[in-house]
Amino acid sequence: MKQPPVSFFLKKAVGLKIGKKPASGSKTPGRGFVGKITKAQVREIAEKKIVDLNCSSIESAMSMIEGSARAMGLEVVG
């Protein structure tokens, strides 16, 4: 059975509302940020999702998740 999508884990890590009306990412990704996520949180998500992702190492999974975070309007820090 597959894990939830990466966006679910990212929203949960940042603290965006998940429920009846889920919060979306930034309306202008790359310019406006809706939250910050640390490298440690990205690594934790990568370890959970590596079985579902098309990559062979944790570092490559982390880069895929960082790209998803940036596309959602999250700033990757640390």
mmCIF file of the N, C-alpha and C atoms, coordinates in Angstrom:
data_MODEL
# 
_entry.id   MODEL 
# 
loop_
_atom_site.group_PDB 
_atom_site.id 
_atom_site.type_symbol 
_atom_site.label_atom_id 
_atom_site.label_alt_id 
_atom_site.label_comp_id 
_atom_site.label_asym_id 
_atom_site.label_entity_id 
_atom_site.label_seq_id 
_atom_site.pdbx_PDB_ins_code 
_atom_site.Cartn_x 
_atom_site.Cartn_y 
_atom_site.Cartn_z 
_atom_site.occupancy 
_atom_site.B_iso_or_equiv 
_atom_site.pdbx_formal_charge 
_atom_site.auth_seq_id 
_atom_site.auth_comp_id 
_atom_site.auth_asym_id 
_atom_site.auth_atom_id 
_atom_site.pdbx_PDB_model_num 
ATOM 1   N N  . MET A 1 1  ? 0.837   -1.173 0.000  1.00 0.00 ? 1  MET A N  1 
ATOM 2   C CA . MET A 1 1  ? 0.000   0.000  0.000  1.00 0.00 ? 1  MET A CA 1 
ATOM 3   C C  . MET A 1 1  ? 0.890   1.247  0.000  1.00 0.00 ? 1  MET A C  1 
ATOM 4   N N  . LYS A 1 2  ? 0.515   2.224  -0.790 1.00 0.00 ? 2  LYS A N  1 
ATOM 5   C CA . LYS A 1 2  ? 1.322   3.420  -0.929 1.00 0.00 ? 2  LYS A CA 1 
ATOM 6   C C  . LYS A 1 2  ? 1.093   4.388  0.238  1.00 0.00 ? 2  LYS A C  1 
ATOM 7   N N  . GLN A 1 3  ? 2.093   5.238  0.440  1.00 0.00 ? 3  GLN A N  1 
ATOM 8   C CA . GLN A 1 3  ? 2.022   6.311  1.429  1.00 0.00 ? 3  GLN A CA 1 
ATOM 9   C C  . GLN A 1 3  ? 1.185   7.463  0.862  1.00 0.00 ? 3  GLN A C  1 
ATOM 10  N N  . PRO A 1 4  ? 0.754   8.410  1.719  1.00 0.00 ? 4  PRO A N  1 
ATOM 11  C CA . PRO A 1 4  ? 0.082   9.612  1.195  1.00 0.00 ? 4  PRO A CA 1 
ATOM 12  C C  . PRO A 1 4  ? 1.033   10.414 0.304  1.00 0.00 ? 4  PRO A C  1 
ATOM 13  N N  . PRO A 1 5  ? 0.507   11.350 -0.481 1.00 0.00 ? 5  PRO A N  1 
ATOM 14  C CA . PRO A 1 5  ? 1.371   12.133 -1.361 1.00 0.00 ? 5  PRO A CA 1 
ATOM 15  C C  . PRO A 1 5  ? 2.356   13.006 -0.571 1.00 0.00 ? 5  PRO A C  1 
ATOM 16  N N  . VAL A 1 6  ? 3.415   13.424 -1.240 1.00 0.00 ? 6  VAL A N  1 
ATOM 17  C CA . VAL A 1 6  ? 4.440   14.258 -0.609 1.00 0.00 ? 6  VAL A CA 1 
ATOM 18  C C  . VAL A 1 6  ? 3.827   15.559 -0.108 1.00 0.00 ? 6  VAL A C  1 
ATOM 19  N N  . SER A 1 7  ? 2.888   16.122 -0.847 1.00 0.00 ? 7  SER A N  1 
ATOM 20  C CA . SER A 1 7  ? 2.278   17.387 -0.434 1.00 0.00 ? 7  SER A CA 1 
ATOM 21  C C  . SER A 1 7  ? 1.592   17.262 0.923  1.00 0.00 ? 7  SER A C  1 
ATOM 22  N N  . PHE A 1 8  ? 1.015   16.106 1.224  1.00 0.00 ? 8  PHE A N  1 
ATOM 23  C CA . PHE A 1 8  ? 0.388   15.882 2.525  1.00 0.00 ? 8  PHE A CA 1 
ATOM 24  C C  . PHE A 1 8  ? 1.430   15.981 3.636  1.00 0.00 ? 8  PHE A C  1 
ATOM 25  N N  . PHE A 1 9  ? 2.573   15.305 3.447  1.00 0.00 ? 9  PHE A N  1 
ATOM 26  C CA . PHE A 1 9  ? 3.625   15.334 4.455  1.00 0.00 ? 9  PHE A CA 1 
ATOM 27  C C  . PHE A 1 9  ? 4.209   16.741 4.610  1.00 0.00 ? 9  PHE A C  1 
ATOM 28  N N  . LEU A 1 10 ? 4.357   17.465 3.485  1.00 0.00 ? 10 LEU A N  1 
ATOM 29  C CA . LEU A 1 10 ? 4.896   18.820 3.547  1.00 0.00 ? 10 LEU A CA 1 
ATOM 30  C C  . LEU A 1 10 ? 3.952   19.750 4.304  1.00 0.00 ? 10 LEU A C  1 
ATOM 31  N N  . LYS A 1 11 ? 2.655   19.669 4.005  1.00 0.00 ? 11 LYS A N  1 
ATOM 32  C CA . LYS A 1 11 ? 1.682   20.501 4.713  1.00 0.00 ? 11 LYS A CA 1 
ATOM 33  C C  . LYS A 1 11 ? 1.661   20.184 6.195  1.00 0.00 ? 11 LYS A C  1 
ATOM 34  N N  . LYS A 1 12 ? 1.767   18.914 6.529  1.00 0.00 ? 12 LYS A N  1 
ATOM 35  C CA . LYS A 1 12 ? 1.764   18.494 7.923  1.00 0.00 ? 12 LYS A CA 1 
ATOM 36  C C  . LYS A 1 12 ? 3.007   19.009 8.653  1.00 0.00 ? 12 LYS A C  1 
ATOM 37  N N  . ALA A 1 13 ? 4.167   18.960 7.997  1.00 0.00 ? 13 ALA A N  1 
ATOM 38  C CA . ALA A 1 13 ? 5.417   19.415 8.613  1.00 0.00 ? 13 ALA A CA 1 
ATOM 39  C C  . ALA A 1 13 ? 5.415   20.918 8.853  1.00 0.00 ? 13 ALA A C  1 
ATOM 40  N N  . VAL A 1 14 ? 4.817   21.666 7.930  1.00 0.00 ? 14 VAL A N  1 
ATOM 41  C CA . VAL A 1 14 ? 4.800   23.126 8.044  1.00 0.00 ? 14 VAL A CA 1 
ATOM 42  C C  . VAL A 1 14 ? 3.677   23.589 8.967  1.00 0.00 ? 14 VAL A C  1 
ATOM 43  N N  . GLY A 1 15 ? 2.639   22.792 9.061  1.00 0.00 ? 15 GLY A N  1 
ATOM 44  C CA . GLY A 1 15 ? 1.516   23.160 9.923  1.00 0.00 ? 15 GLY A CA 1 
ATOM 45  C C  . GLY A 1 15 ? 0.375   23.831 9.182  1.00 0.00 ? 15 GLY A C  1 
ATOM 46  N N  . LEU A 1 16 ? 0.313   23.636 7.869  1.00 0.00 ? 16 LEU A N  1 
ATOM 47  C CA . LEU A 1 16 ? -0.825  24.160 7.115  1.00 0.00 ? 16 LEU A CA 1 
ATOM 48  C C  . LEU A 1 16 ? -2.056  23.329 7.444  1.00 0.00 ? 16 LEU A C  1 
ATOM 49  N N  . LYS A 1 17 ? -3.206  23.935 7.360  1.00 0.00 ? 17 LYS A N  1 
ATOM 50  C CA . LYS A 1 17 ? -4.445  23.260 7.732  1.00 0.00 ? 17 LYS A CA 1 
ATOM 51  C C  . LYS A 1 17 ? -4.723  22.076 6.812  1.00 0.00 ? 17 LYS A C  1 
ATOM 52  N N  . ILE A 1 18 ? -4.971  20.922 7.429  1.00 0.00 ? 18 ILE A N  1 
ATOM 53  C CA . ILE A 1 18 ? -5.363  19.724 6.697  1.00 0.00 ? 18 ILE A CA 1 
ATOM 54  C C  . ILE A 1 18 ? -6.709  19.299 7.271  1.00 0.00 ? 18 ILE A C  1 
ATOM 55  N N  . GLY A 1 19 ? -7.726  19.313 6.471  1.00 0.00 ? 19 GLY A N  1 
ATOM 56  C CA . GLY A 1 19 ? -9.046  18.967 6.981  1.00 0.00 ? 19 GLY A CA 1 
ATOM 57  C C  . GLY A 1 19 ? -10.106 19.173 5.929  1.00 0.00 ? 19 GLY A C  1 
ATOM 58  N N  . LYS A 1 20 ? -11.265 19.713 6.349  1.00 0.00 ? 20 LYS A N  1 
ATOM 59  C CA . LYS A 1 20 ? -12.378 19.904 5.418  1.00 0.00 ? 20 LYS A CA 1 
ATOM 60  C C  . LYS A 1 20 ? -12.000 20.832 4.269  1.00 0.00 ? 20 LYS A C  1 
ATOM 61  N N  . LYS A 1 21 ? -11.361 21.952 4.577  1.00 0.00 ? 21 LYS A N  1 
ATOM 62  C CA . LYS A 1 21 ? -10.893 22.875 3.546  1.00 0.00 ? 21 LYS A CA 1 
ATOM 63  C C  . LYS A 1 21 ? -9.379  22.959 3.654  1.00 0.00 ? 21 LYS A C  1 
ATOM 64  N N  . PRO A 1 22 ? -8.664  22.082 2.958  1.00 0.00 ? 22 PRO A N  1 
ATOM 65  C CA . PRO A 1 22 ? -7.206  22.091 3.100  1.00 0.00 ? 22 PRO A CA 1 
ATOM 66  C C  . PRO A 1 22 ? -6.582  23.352 2.529  1.00 0.00 ? 22 PRO A C  1 
ATOM 67  N N  . ALA A 1 23 ? -5.536  23.811 3.182  1.00 0.00 ? 23 ALA A N  1 
ATOM 68  C CA . ALA A 1 23 ? -4.812  24.979 2.697  1.00 0.00 ? 23 ALA A CA 1 
ATOM 69  C C  . ALA A 1 23 ? -3.982  24.583 1.490  1.00 0.00 ? 23 ALA A C  1 
ATOM 70  N N  . SER A 1 24 ? -3.897  25.479 0.548  1.00 0.00 ? 24 SER A N  1 
ATOM 71  C CA . SER A 1 24 ? -3.060  25.210 -0.620 1.00 0.00 ? 24 SER A CA 1 
ATOM 72  C C  . SER A 1 24 ? -1.715  25.876 -0.402 1.00 0.00 ? 24 SER A C  1 
ATOM 73  N N  . GLY A 1 25 ? -0.834  25.689 -1.328 1.00 0.00 ? 25 GLY A N  1 
ATOM 74  C CA . GLY A 1 25 ? 0.470   26.332 -1.255 1.00 0.00 ? 25 GLY A CA 1 
ATOM 75  C C  . GLY A 1 25 ? 0.340   27.800 -1.622 1.00 0.00 ? 25 GLY A C  1 
ATOM 76  N N  . SER A 1 26 ? 1.461   28.401 -1.939 1.00 0.00 ? 26 SER A N  1 
ATOM 77  C CA . SER A 1 26 ? 1.488   29.806 -2.305 1.00 0.00 ? 26 SER A CA 1 
ATOM 78  C C  . SER A 1 26 ? 0.800   30.023 -3.649 1.00 0.00 ? 26 SER A C  1 
ATOM 79  N N  . LYS A 1 27 ? 0.153   31.133 -3.797 1.00 0.00 ? 27 LYS A N  1 
ATOM 80  C CA . LYS A 1 27 ? -0.483  31.463 -5.075 1.00 0.00 ? 27 LYS A CA 1 
ATOM 81  C C  . LYS A 1 27 ? 0.553   31.898 -6.097 1.00 0.00 ? 27 LYS A C  1 
ATOM 82  N N  . THR A 1 28 ? 1.722   32.365 -5.612 1.00 0.00 ? 28 THR A N  1 
ATOM 83  C CA . THR A 1 28 ? 2.817   32.768 -6.490 1.00 0.00 ? 28 THR A CA 1 
ATOM 84  C C  . THR A 1 28 ? 4.099   32.067 -6.042 1.00 0.00 ? 28 THR A C  1 
ATOM 85  N N  . PRO A 1 29 ? 4.279   30.780 -6.372 1.00 0.00 ? 29 PRO A N  1 
ATOM 86  C CA . PRO A 1 29 ? 5.486   30.066 -5.956 1.00 0.00 ? 29 PRO A CA 1 
ATOM 87  C C  . PRO A 1 29 ? 6.751   30.710 -6.518 1.00 0.00 ? 29 PRO A C  1 
ATOM 88  N N  . GLY A 1 30 ? 7.788   30.733 -5.700 1.00 0.00 ? 30 GLY A N  1 
ATOM 89  C CA . GLY A 1 30 ? 9.029   31.364 -6.112 1.00 0.00 ? 30 GLY A CA 1 
ATOM 90  C C  . GLY A 1 30 ? 9.116   32.808 -5.659 1.00 0.00 ? 30 GLY A C  1 
ATOM 91  N N  . ARG A 1 31 ? 7.996   33.444 -5.435 1.00 0.00 ? 31 ARG A N  1 
ATOM 92  C CA . ARG A 1 31 ? 7.977   34.834 -4.975 1.00 0.00 ? 31 ARG A CA 1 
ATOM 93  C C  . ARG A 1 31 ? 7.422   34.929 -3.561 1.00 0.00 ? 31 ARG A C  1 
ATOM 94  N N  . GLY A 1 32 ? 6.297   34.262 -3.331 1.00 0.00 ? 32 GLY A N  1 
ATOM 95  C CA . GLY A 1 32 ? 5.685   34.310 -2.013 1.00 0.00 ? 32 GLY A CA 1 
ATOM 96  C C  . GLY A 1 32 ? 5.826   32.966 -1.312 1.00 0.00 ? 32 GLY A C  1 
ATOM 97  N N  . PHE A 1 33 ? 6.183   33.008 -0.035 1.00 0.00 ? 33 PHE A N  1 
ATOM 98  C CA . PHE A 1 33 ? 6.335   31.780 0.725  1.00 0.00 ? 33 PHE A CA 1 
ATOM 99  C C  . PHE A 1 33 ? 5.213   31.677 1.754  1.00 0.00 ? 33 PHE A C  1 
ATOM 100 N N  . VAL A 1 34 ? 4.704   30.459 1.956  1.00 0.00 ? 34 VAL A N  1 
ATOM 101 C CA . VAL A 1 34 ? 3.655   30.238 2.949  1.00 0.00 ? 34 VAL A CA 1 
ATOM 102 C C  . VAL A 1 34 ? 4.205   29.580 4.208  1.00 0.00 ? 34 VAL A C  1 
ATOM 103 N N  . GLY A 1 35 ? 5.457   29.163 4.177  1.00 0.00 ? 35 GLY A N  1 
ATOM 104 C CA . GLY A 1 35 ? 6.059   28.538 5.345  1.00 0.00 ? 35 GLY A CA 1 
ATOM 105 C C  . GLY A 1 35 ? 7.486   28.134 5.076  1.00 0.00 ? 35 GLY A C  1 
ATOM 106 N N  . LYS A 1 36 ? 8.126   27.605 6.140  1.00 0.00 ? 36 LYS A N  1 
ATOM 107 C CA . LYS A 1 36 ? 9.511   27.153 6.031  1.00 0.00 ? 36 LYS A CA 1 
ATOM 108 C C  . LYS A 1 36 ? 9.594   25.706 6.474  1.00 0.00 ? 36 LYS A C  1 
ATOM 109 N N  . ILE A 1 37 ? 10.473  24.958 5.822  1.00 0.00 ? 37 ILE A N  1 
ATOM 110 C CA . ILE A 1 37 ? 10.702  23.564 6.169  1.00 0.00 ? 37 ILE A CA 1 
ATOM 111 C C  . ILE A 1 37 ? 12.213  23.352 6.256  1.00 0.00 ? 37 ILE A C  1 
ATOM 112 N N  . THR A 1 38 ? 12.644  22.584 7.239  1.00 0.00 ? 38 THR A N  1 
ATOM 113 C CA . THR A 1 38 ? 14.074  22.364 7.441  1.00 0.00 ? 38 THR A CA 1 
ATOM 114 C C  . THR A 1 38 ? 14.545  21.131 6.667  1.00 0.00 ? 38 THR A C  1 
ATOM 115 N N  . LYS A 1 39 ? 15.855  21.038 6.503  1.00 0.00 ? 39 LYS A N  1 
ATOM 116 C CA . LYS A 1 39 ? 16.443  19.877 5.821  1.00 0.00 ? 39 LYS A CA 1 
ATOM 117 C C  . LYS A 1 39 ? 16.163  18.593 6.608  1.00 0.00 ? 39 LYS A C  1 
ATOM 118 N N  . ALA A 1 40 ? 16.114  18.689 7.942  1.00 0.00 ? 40 ALA A N  1 
ATOM 119 C CA . ALA A 1 40 ? 15.835  17.514 8.775  1.00 0.00 ? 40 ALA A CA 1 
ATOM 120 C C  . ALA A 1 40 ? 14.421  16.996 8.522  1.00 0.00 ? 40 ALA A C  1 
ATOM 121 N N  . GLN A 1 41 ? 13.463  17.904 8.367  1.00 0.00 ? 41 GLN A N  1 
ATOM 122 C CA . GLN A 1 41 ? 12.092  17.497 8.065  1.00 0.00 ? 41 GLN A CA 1 
ATOM 123 C C  . GLN A 1 41 ? 12.011  16.889 6.674  1.00 0.00 ? 41 GLN A C  1 
ATOM 124 N N  . VAL A 1 42 ? 12.747  17.461 5.718  1.00 0.00 ? 42 VAL A N  1 
ATOM 125 C CA . VAL A 1 42 ? 12.775  16.923 4.360  1.00 0.00 ? 42 VAL A CA 1 
ATOM 126 C C  . VAL A 1 42 ? 13.353  15.512 4.375  1.00 0.00 ? 42 VAL A C  1 
ATOM 127 N N  . ARG A 1 43 ? 14.419  15.299 5.157  1.00 0.00 ? 43 ARG A N  1 
ATOM 128 C CA . ARG A 1 43 ? 15.033  13.967 5.245  1.00 0.00 ? 43 ARG A CA 1 
ATOM 129 C C  . ARG A 1 43 ? 14.062  12.956 5.850  1.00 0.00 ? 43 ARG A C  1 
ATOM 130 N N  . GLU A 1 44 ? 13.313  13.371 6.864  1.00 0.00 ? 44 GLU A N  1 
ATOM 131 C CA . GLU A 1 44 ? 12.330  12.490 7.495  1.00 0.00 ? 44 GLU A CA 1 
ATOM 132 C C  . GLU A 1 44 ? 11.244  12.073 6.499  1.00 0.00 ? 44 GLU A C  1 
ATOM 133 N N  . ILE A 1 45 ? 10.775  13.019 5.707  1.00 0.00 ? 45 ILE A N  1 
ATOM 134 C CA . ILE A 1 45 ? 9.766   12.721 4.688  1.00 0.00 ? 45 ILE A CA 1 
ATOM 135 C C  . ILE A 1 45 ? 10.362  11.797 3.622  1.00 0.00 ? 45 ILE A C  1 
ATOM 136 N N  . ALA A 1 46 ? 11.607  12.053 3.234  1.00 0.00 ? 46 ALA A N  1 
ATOM 137 C CA . ALA A 1 46 ? 12.266  11.230 2.209  1.00 0.00 ? 46 ALA A CA 1 
ATOM 138 C C  . ALA A 1 46 ? 12.405  9.788  2.676  1.00 0.00 ? 46 ALA A C  1 
ATOM 139 N N  . GLU A 1 47 ? 12.703  9.588  3.955  1.00 0.00 ? 47 GLU A N  1 
ATOM 140 C CA . GLU A 1 47 ? 12.838  8.228  4.479  1.00 0.00 ? 47 GLU A CA 1 
ATOM 141 C C  . GLU A 1 47 ? 11.500  7.485  4.453  1.00 0.00 ? 47 GLU A C  1 
ATOM 142 N N  . LYS A 1 48 ? 10.407  8.217  4.653  1.00 0.00 ? 48 LYS A N  1 
ATOM 143 C CA . LYS A 1 48 ? 9.076   7.589  4.600  1.00 0.00 ? 48 LYS A CA 1 
ATOM 144 C C  . LYS A 1 48 ? 8.668   7.272  3.162  1.00 0.00 ? 48 LYS A C  1 
ATOM 145 N N  . LYS A 1 49 ? 9.017   8.160  2.213  1.00 0.00 ? 49 LYS A N  1 
ATOM 146 C CA . LYS A 1 49 ? 8.523   8.056  0.845  1.00 0.00 ? 49 LYS A CA 1 
ATOM 147 C C  . LYS A 1 49 ? 9.472   7.365  -0.127 1.00 0.00 ? 49 LYS A C  1 
ATOM 148 N N  . ILE A 1 50 ? 10.660  6.969  0.287  1.00 0.00 ? 50 ILE A N  1 
ATOM 149 C CA . ILE A 1 50 ? 11.648  6.435  -0.657 1.00 0.00 ? 50 ILE A CA 1 
ATOM 150 C C  . ILE A 1 50 ? 11.148  5.180  -1.370 1.00 0.00 ? 50 ILE A C  1 
ATOM 151 N N  . VAL A 1 51 ? 10.283  4.394  -0.734 1.00 0.00 ? 51 VAL A N  1 
ATOM 152 C CA . VAL A 1 51 ? 9.787   3.183  -1.389 1.00 0.00 ? 51 VAL A CA 1 
ATOM 153 C C  . VAL A 1 51 ? 8.843   3.516  -2.546 1.00 0.00 ? 51 VAL A C  1 
ATOM 154 N N  . ASP A 1 52 ? 8.187   4.681  -2.495 1.00 0.00 ? 52 ASP A N  1 
ATOM 155 C CA . ASP A 1 52 ? 7.253   5.079  -3.545 1.00 0.00 ? 52 ASP A CA 1 
ATOM 156 C C  . ASP A 1 52 ? 7.898   5.938  -4.627 1.00 0.00 ? 52 ASP A C  1 
ATOM 157 N N  . LEU A 1 53 ? 9.053   6.530  -4.338 1.00 0.00 ? 53 LEU A N  1 
ATOM 158 C CA . LEU A 1 53 ? 9.696   7.429  -5.289 1.00 0.00 ? 53 LEU A CA 1 
ATOM 159 C C  . LEU A 1 53 ? 10.604  6.658  -6.242 1.00 0.00 ? 53 LEU A C  1 
ATOM 160 N N  . ASN A 1 54 ? 10.861  7.260  -7.379 1.00 0.00 ? 54 ASN A N  1 
ATOM 161 C CA . ASN A 1 54 ? 11.699  6.642  -8.408 1.00 0.00 ? 54 ASN A CA 1 
ATOM 162 C C  . ASN A 1 54 ? 13.140  7.123  -8.220 1.00 0.00 ? 54 ASN A C  1 
ATOM 163 N N  . CYS A 1 55 ? 13.753  6.712  -7.103 1.00 0.00 ? 55 CYS A N  1 
ATOM 164 C CA . CYS A 1 55 ? 15.136  7.092  -6.841 1.00 0.00 ? 55 CYS A CA 1 
ATOM 165 C C  . CYS A 1 55 ? 15.809  6.021  -5.993 1.00 0.00 ? 55 CYS A C  1 
ATOM 166 N N  . SER A 1 56 ? 17.142  6.059  -5.972 1.00 0.00 ? 56 SER A N  1 
ATOM 167 C CA . SER A 1 56 ? 17.877  4.987  -5.307 1.00 0.00 ? 56 SER A CA 1 
ATOM 168 C C  . SER A 1 56 ? 18.529  5.410  -3.999 1.00 0.00 ? 56 SER A C  1 
ATOM 169 N N  . SER A 1 57 ? 18.680  6.711  -3.752 1.00 0.00 ? 57 SER A N  1 
ATOM 170 C CA . SER A 1 57 ? 19.334  7.155  -2.522 1.00 0.00 ? 57 SER A CA 1 
ATOM 171 C C  . SER A 1 57 ? 18.479  8.187  -1.793 1.00 0.00 ? 57 SER A C  1 
ATOM 172 N N  . ILE A 1 58 ? 18.789  8.351  -0.521 1.00 0.00 ? 58 ILE A N  1 
ATOM 173 C CA . ILE A 1 58 ? 18.065  9.336  0.299  1.00 0.00 ? 58 ILE A CA 1 
ATOM 174 C C  . ILE A 1 58 ? 18.311  10.747 -0.233 1.00 0.00 ? 58 ILE A C  1 
ATOM 175 N N  . GLU A 1 59 ? 19.532  11.028 -0.684 1.00 0.00 ? 59 GLU A N  1 
ATOM 176 C CA . GLU A 1 59 ? 19.861  12.368 -1.184 1.00 0.00 ? 59 GLU A CA 1 
ATOM 177 C C  . GLU A 1 59 ? 19.033  12.726 -2.408 1.00 0.00 ? 59 GLU A C  1 
ATOM 178 N N  . SER A 1 60 ? 18.862  11.779 -3.316 1.00 0.00 ? 60 SER A N  1 
ATOM 179 C CA . SER A 1 60 ? 18.052  12.056 -4.500 1.00 0.00 ? 60 SER A CA 1 
ATOM 180 C C  . SER A 1 60 ? 16.577  12.196 -4.131 1.00 0.00 ? 60 SER A C  1 
ATOM 181 N N  . ALA A 1 61 ? 16.107  11.426 -3.166 1.00 0.00 ? 61 ALA A N  1 
ATOM 182 C CA . ALA A 1 61 ? 14.727  11.566 -2.693 1.00 0.00 ? 61 ALA A CA 1 
ATOM 183 C C  . ALA A 1 61 ? 14.536  12.922 -2.030 1.00 0.00 ? 61 ALA A C  1 
ATOM 184 N N  . MET A 1 62 ? 15.546  13.368 -1.272 1.00 0.00 ? 62 MET A N  1 
ATOM 185 C CA . MET A 1 62 ? 15.467  14.683 -0.633 1.00 0.00 ? 62 MET A CA 1 
ATOM 186 C C  . MET A 1 62 ? 15.385  15.798 -1.660 1.00 0.00 ? 62 MET A C  1 
ATOM 187 N N  . SER A 1 63 ? 16.151  15.681 -2.748 1.00 0.00 ? 63 SER A N  1 
ATOM 188 C CA . SER A 1 63 ? 16.112  16.728 -3.771 1.00 0.00 ? 63 SER A CA 1 
ATOM 189 C C  . SER A 1 63 ? 14.757  16.762 -4.468 1.00 0.00 ? 63 SER A C  1 
ATOM 190 N N  . MET A 1 64 ? 14.132  15.596 -4.670 1.00 0.00 ? 64 MET A N  1 
ATOM 191 C CA . MET A 1 64 ? 12.798  15.559 -5.271 1.00 0.00 ? 64 MET A CA 1 
ATOM 192 C C  . MET A 1 64 ? 11.778  16.232 -4.345 1.00 0.00 ? 64 MET A C  1 
ATOM 193 N N  . ILE A 1 65 ? 11.877  15.971 -3.050 1.00 0.00 ? 65 ILE A N  1 
ATOM 194 C CA . ILE A 1 65 ? 10.939  16.540 -2.090 1.00 0.00 ? 65 ILE A CA 1 
ATOM 195 C C  . ILE A 1 65 ? 11.173  18.038 -1.923 1.00 0.00 ? 65 ILE A C  1 
ATOM 196 N N  . GLU A 1 66 ? 12.441  18.469 -1.963 1.00 0.00 ? 66 GLU A N  1 
ATOM 197 C CA . GLU A 1 66 ? 12.737  19.904 -1.910 1.00 0.00 ? 66 GLU A CA 1 
ATOM 198 C C  . GLU A 1 66 ? 12.135  20.627 -3.114 1.00 0.00 ? 66 GLU A C  1 
ATOM 199 N N  . GLY A 1 67 ? 12.178  20.006 -4.279 1.00 0.00 ? 67 GLY A N  1 
ATOM 200 C CA . GLY A 1 67 ? 11.568  20.594 -5.472 1.00 0.00 ? 67 GLY A CA 1 
ATOM 201 C C  . GLY A 1 67 ? 10.067  20.714 -5.326 1.00 0.00 ? 67 GLY A C  1 
ATOM 202 N N  . SER A 1 68 ? 9.440   19.698 -4.753 1.00 0.00 ? 68 SER A N  1 
ATOM 203 C CA . SER A 1 68 ? 7.999   19.764 -4.509 1.00 0.00 ? 68 SER A CA 1 
ATOM 204 C C  . SER A 1 68 ? 7.671   20.874 -3.515 1.00 0.00 ? 68 SER A C  1 
ATOM 205 N N  . ALA A 1 69 ? 8.512   21.016 -2.499 1.00 0.00 ? 69 ALA A N  1 
ATOM 206 C CA . ALA A 1 69 ? 8.291   22.060 -1.497 1.00 0.00 ? 69 ALA A CA 1 
ATOM 207 C C  . ALA A 1 69 ? 8.403   23.442 -2.128 1.00 0.00 ? 69 ALA A C  1 
ATOM 208 N N  . ARG A 1 70 ? 9.423   23.642 -2.965 1.00 0.00 ? 70 ARG A N  1 
ATOM 209 C CA . ARG A 1 70 ? 9.573   24.938 -3.627 1.00 0.00 ? 70 ARG A CA 1 
ATOM 210 C C  . ARG A 1 70 ? 8.399   25.227 -4.555 1.00 0.00 ? 70 ARG A C  1 
ATOM 211 N N  . ALA A 1 71 ? 7.907   24.202 -5.225 1.00 0.00 ? 71 ALA A N  1 
ATOM 212 C CA . ALA A 1 71 ? 6.768   24.372 -6.142 1.00 0.00 ? 71 ALA A CA 1 
ATOM 213 C C  . ALA A 1 71 ? 5.495   24.737 -5.376 1.00 0.00 ? 71 ALA A C  1 
ATOM 214 N N  . MET A 1 72 ? 5.405   24.310 -4.110 1.00 0.00 ? 72 MET A N  1 
ATOM 215 C CA . MET A 1 72 ? 4.247   24.650 -3.288 1.00 0.00 ? 72 MET A CA 1 
ATOM 216 C C  . MET A 1 72 ? 4.374   26.016 -2.654 1.00 0.00 ? 72 MET A C  1 
ATOM 217 N N  . GLY A 1 73 ? 5.566   26.609 -2.704 1.00 0.00 ? 73 GLY A N  1 
ATOM 218 C CA . GLY A 1 73 ? 5.775   27.921 -2.090 1.00 0.00 ? 73 GLY A CA 1 
ATOM 219 C C  . GLY A 1 73 ? 6.343   27.817 -0.694 1.00 0.00 ? 73 GLY A C  1 
ATOM 220 N N  . LEU A 1 74 ? 7.030   26.723 -0.393 1.00 0.00 ? 74 LEU A N  1 
ATOM 221 C CA . LEU A 1 74 ? 7.683   26.558 0.897  1.00 0.00 ? 74 LEU A CA 1 
ATOM 222 C C  . LEU A 1 74 ? 9.163   26.870 0.751  1.00 0.00 ? 74 LEU A C  1 
ATOM 223 N N  . GLU A 1 75 ? 9.711   27.508 1.761  1.00 0.00 ? 75 GLU A N  1 
ATOM 224 C CA . GLU A 1 75 ? 11.137  27.841 1.755  1.00 0.00 ? 75 GLU A CA 1 
ATOM 225 C C  . GLU A 1 75 ? 11.901  26.736 2.481  1.00 0.00 ? 75 GLU A C  1 
ATOM 226 N N  . VAL A 1 76 ? 12.914  26.173 1.846  1.00 0.00 ? 76 VAL A N  1 
ATOM 227 C CA . VAL A 1 76 ? 13.739  25.126 2.441  1.00 0.00 ? 76 VAL A CA 1 
ATOM 228 C C  . VAL A 1 76 ? 14.930  25.799 3.111  1.00 0.00 ? 76 VAL A C  1 
ATOM 229 N N  . VAL A 1 77 ? 15.042  25.627 4.434  1.00 0.00 ? 77 VAL A N  1 
ATOM 230 C CA . VAL A 1 77 ? 16.113  26.264 5.209  1.00 0.00 ? 77 VAL A CA 1 
ATOM 231 C C  . VAL A 1 77 ? 16.928  25.219 5.934  1.00 0.00 ? 77 VAL A C  1 
ATOM 232 N N  . GLY A 1 78 ? 18.133  25.616 6.327  1.00 0.00 ? 78 GLY A N  1 
ATOM 233 C CA . GLY A 1 78 ? 18.970  24.766 7.196  1.00 0.00 ? 78 GLY A CA 1 
ATOM 234 C C  . GLY A 1 78 ? 19.663  23.718 6.463  1.00 0.00 ? 78 GLY A C  1 
# 
